[in-house]
């Protein structure tokens, strides 16, 4: 047996990156669990997205400038 230290290869990922991936995975898992427990959540999310898009289009139409302005 050799007395050389065992070196763990460094793949270049920082602790912050690993923590971010862990947090992202936990968030996605939590969303998945929430959808399983309350399927109505999908309906509310889709409706909210359409509402926000509709509001954005309406505000864009209201504040749009005409030609030559």
C-alpha distances in whole Angstrom, upper triangle without the diagonal:
4,7,9,11,12,15,18,21,24,27,29,31,32,32,36,36,34,36,39,38,37,41,42,41,42,45,46,44,47,50,49,49,52,54,53,55,58,58,61,59,59,63,63,60,62,65,64,63,66,68,66,66,70,71,69,71,74,73,73,76,78,77,77,79,82,82,83,82
4,5,9,10,13,16,19,22,25,27,29,30,30,34,34,32,35,37,36,36,40,41,40,41,44,45,44,47,49,49,49,52,54,53,55,57,58,61,58,58,62,62,59,61,64,63,62,65,67,65,65,69,69,67,70,73,72,71,75,76,75,75,77,79,80,81,80
4,6,9,12,15,18,21,24,26,28,28,29,32,33,31,33,36,35,35,38,40,39,40,43,44,43,46,48,48,48,51,53,53,54,57,58,61,58,58,61,61,59,60,64,62,61,64,66,64,64,68,68,66,69,72,71,70,74,75,74,74,76,79,79,80,79
4,6,9,13,15,18,21,23,25,25,26,30,30,28,31,34,33,33,36,38,37,38,41,42,41,44,46,46,47,50,51,51,53,55,56,59,56,56,59,59,56,58,61,60,58,62,63,61,61,65,65,63,66,69,68,67,71,72,70,71,72,75,76,77,76
4,6,9,12,15,18,20,22,22,22,26,26,25,27,30,29,29,32,34,33,35,38,38,38,40,43,43,43,46,48,48,49,52,53,55,52,52,56,56,53,55,58,56,55,58,60,58,58,62,62,60,63,66,64,64,67,69,67,67,69,72,73,74,73
4,7,9,12,16,18,19,20,20,24,24,22,25,28,27,26,30,31,30,32,35,35,35,37,40,40,40,43,45,45,46,49,49,52,49,49,53,53,50,52,55,53,52,55,57,55,55,59,59,58,60,63,62,61,65,66,65,65,67,70,71,72,71
4,6,9,12,14,16,17,18,21,21,20,22,25,24,24,28,29,28,30,33,33,33,36,38,38,39,42,43,43,45,47,48,50,47,47,51,51,48,49,53,51,49,53,54,52,53,56,56,55,57,60,59,58,62,63,62,62,64,67,67,68,67
4,6,9,12,13,14,15,18,18,16,19,22,21,21,24,25,25,26,29,30,30,32,34,34,35,38,39,39,41,44,44,47,44,43,47,47,44,46,49,47,46,49,51,49,49,53,53,51,54,57,56,55,58,60,59,59,61,64,64,65,64
4,6,9,11,13,15,18,17,16,19,21,20,20,24,24,24,26,29,29,29,32,34,34,35,38,39,39,41,43,43,46,43,42,46,46,43,44,47,46,44,47,49,47,47,51,51,49,51,55,54,53,56,58,56,56,58,61,62,63,62
4,6,8,9,11,14,13,13,16,18,17,18,21,22,22,24,27,27,28,30,32,32,34,36,37,38,40,42,42,44,41,40,44,44,40,42,45,43,41,45,47,44,44,48,48,46,48,52,50,50,53,55,53,53,55,58,58,59,58
4,6,9,11,14,12,12,15,16,15,17,20,20,20,23,25,25,26,28,30,30,32,34,35,36,38,39,39,42,38,38,41,41,38,39,42,41,39,42,44,41,41,45,45,43,45,49,48,47,50,52,50,50,52,55,55,56,56
4,6,10,11,10,11,14,15,14,17,19,19,20,22,24,24,26,28,29,30,32,34,35,36,38,39,40,41,38,37,41,40,37,38,41,39,37,41,42,40,40,43,43,41,44,47,45,44,48,50,48,48,50,52,53,54,53
4,7,8,6,7,10,11,11,13,15,16,16,19,20,21,22,24,26,27,28,30,31,33,35,36,36,38,35,34,37,37,33,35,38,36,34,38,39,37,37,41,41,39,41,44,43,42,46,47,46,46,48,51,52,53,52
4,5,5,6,9,10,11,12,14,15,17,18,20,21,23,24,26,27,29,30,32,33,35,36,36,38,35,34,38,37,33,35,38,36,34,38,39,36,37,41,40,38,41,44,42,42,46,47,45,46,48,51,52,53,51
4,5,5,6,8,10,10,12,14,15,16,18,20,21,22,24,26,27,28,30,31,33,34,35,37,33,33,37,36,32,35,37,35,34,38,39,36,37,41,40,39,41,44,43,43,46,47,46,46,49,52,53,54,52
4,5,5,6,9,10,10,12,14,15,16,18,20,21,22,24,25,27,28,30,31,32,33,34,31,31,34,33,30,32,35,32,31,35,35,33,34,37,37,35,38,41,39,39,43,43,42,43,45,48,49,50,49
4,5,5,6,9,10,10,12,14,15,16,18,20,21,22,24,25,27,29,30,31,32,33,30,29,33,32,28,30,33,31,29,33,34,31,32,36,36,34,37,39,38,38,41,43,41,42,44,47,48,49,48
4,5,5,6,9,10,10,12,14,15,16,18,20,21,22,24,26,27,28,30,31,32,29,29,32,32,29,31,34,32,30,34,35,33,34,37,37,36,39,41,40,40,44,45,44,44,47,50,51,52,51
4,5,5,6,8,10,10,12,14,15,16,18,20,21,22,24,26,27,28,29,31,27,28,31,30,27,29,32,30,29,33,34,31,33,36,36,34,37,40,39,39,42,43,42,43,46,49,50,52,50
4,5,5,6,8,10,10,12,14,15,16,18,20,21,22,24,25,26,27,29,25,25,28,27,24,26,29,27,26,29,30,28,29,33,32,31,34,36,35,35,39,40,39,40,42,45,47,48,47
4,5,5,6,8,10,10,12,14,15,16,18,20,21,22,24,25,26,27,24,24,27,27,24,26,29,27,25,29,30,28,29,33,33,32,34,37,36,36,40,41,40,41,43,46,48,49,48
4,5,5,6,9,10,10,12,14,15,16,18,20,21,22,24,25,27,24,24,27,27,24,26,29,27,27,30,31,30,31,34,34,33,36,39,38,38,42,43,42,43,46,49,50,52,50
4,5,5,6,9,10,10,12,14,15,16,18,20,21,22,23,25,21,22,25,24,21,24,27,24,24,28,29,27,28,32,31,30,33,36,35,35,39,40,39,40,43,46,48,50,48
4,5,5,6,8,10,11,12,14,15,17,18,20,21,21,23,19,19,23,22,19,21,24,22,21,25,26,24,25,29,29,28,31,33,33,33,36,38,37,38,41,44,45,47,46
4,5,5,6,8,10,10,12,14,15,16,18,20,20,22,19,19,23,22,20,22,25,24,23,26,28,26,27,31,31,30,33,36,35,36,39,40,40,41,44,46,48,50,49
4,6,5,6,9,10,10,12,14,15,16,18,19,21,18,19,22,21,19,22,25,23,23,27,28,26,28,31,31,31,34,36,36,36,39,41,40,41,45,47,49,51,50
4,5,5,6,9,10,10,12,14,15,16,17,19,15,16,19,18,16,19,21,19,19,23,24,23,24,27,28,27,30,32,32,33,36,37,37,38,41,44,46,48,46
4,5,5,6,9,10,11,12,14,15,15,17,14,14,17,17,15,17,20,19,18,22,23,22,23,27,27,27,29,32,32,32,35,37,37,38,41,44,46,48,46
4,5,5,6,9,10,11,12,14,15,17,15,15,19,19,17,19,22,21,21,24,26,25,26,29,30,30,32,35,35,36,38,40,40,41,44,47,49,51,50
4,5,5,6,9,10,10,12,13,15,12,14,17,17,15,18,20,19,20,23,24,24,25,28,29,29,32,33,34,35,37,39,39,40,44,46,49,51,49
4,5,5,6,9,10,10,11,13,9,10,14,13,11,14,17,16,16,20,21,20,22,25,25,26,28,30,31,32,34,35,36,37,41,43,46,48,46
4,5,5,6,9,10,10,13,10,10,14,15,13,15,18,18,18,21,23,23,24,27,28,28,30,32,33,34,36,38,38,39,43,45,48,50,49
4,5,5,6,8,10,13,11,12,15,16,15,17,20,20,21,23,25,25,27,29,30,30,33,35,35,36,39,40,41,42,46,48,50,53,51
4,5,5,6,8,10,8,10,13,12,12,15,17,17,18,21,22,22,24,26,27,28,30,32,32,34,36,37,38,40,43,46,48,51,49
4,5,5,5,8,6,7,10,11,11,13,15,15,16,19,20,21,23,25,26,27,29,30,31,33,35,36,37,38,42,44,47,50,48
4,6,6,9,9,10,13,14,14,16,18,19,20,22,24,25,26,28,29,31,32,34,35,36,38,40,41,42,46,48,50,53,52
4,6,9,9,11,13,14,15,17,19,19,21,23,24,25,27,29,30,31,33,35,36,37,39,40,41,43,47,49,52,54,53
4,5,6,8,10,11,12,14,15,16,18,20,21,22,24,26,27,28,30,31,32,34,36,37,38,40,44,46,49,51,50
4,5,6,8,9,11,12,13,15,16,18,19,21,22,24,25,27,28,30,31,33,34,36,37,38,42,44,47,50,48
4,5,5,6,9,10,11,12,14,16,16,18,20,21,22,24,26,27,28,30,32,33,34,36,40,42,45,47,46
4,5,5,6,9,10,10,12,14,15,16,18,20,21,22,24,25,27,28,30,31,33,34,38,40,43,46,44
4,5,5,6,8,10,11,12,14,15,17,18,20,21,23,24,26,27,29,30,32,33,36,39,41,44,42
4,5,5,6,8,10,11,12,14,15,16,18,20,21,22,24,26,27,28,30,31,35,37,40,43,41
4,6,5,6,9,10,10,12,14,15,16,18,20,21,22,24,25,26,28,30,33,36,38,41,40
4,5,5,6,9,10,10,12,14,15,16,18,20,21,22,24,26,27,28,32,34,37,40,38
4,5,5,6,9,10,11,12,14,15,17,18,20,21,23,24,26,27,30,32,35,38,37
4,5,5,6,9,10,10,12,14,15,16,18,20,21,22,24,25,29,31,34,37,35
4,5,5,6,9,10,10,12,14,15,16,18,20,21,22,24,28,30,33,35,34
4,5,5,6,9,10,11,12,14,15,16,18,20,21,22,26,28,31,33,32
4,5,5,6,8,10,10,12,14,15,16,18,20,21,24,26,29,32,31
4,5,5,6,9,10,10,12,14,15,16,18,20,23,26,29,31,30
4,5,5,6,9,10,10,12,14,15,16,18,22,24,27,30,28
4,5,5,6,9,10,10,12,14,15,16,20,22,25,27,26
4,5,5,6,9,10,11,12,14,15,19,21,24,27,25
4,5,5,6,8,10,10,12,14,18,20,23,26,24
4,5,5,6,9,10,11,12,15,18,21,23,22
4,6,5,6,9,10,10,14,16,19,22,20
4,5,5,6,9,10,14,15,19,22,20
4,5,5,6,8,12,15,18,20,18
4,5,5,6,9,12,15,17,16
4,6,5,9,10,14,17,15
4,6,9,11,15,17,15
4,6,10,13,15,12
4,7,10,12,10
4,7,8,6
4,6,6
4,6
4
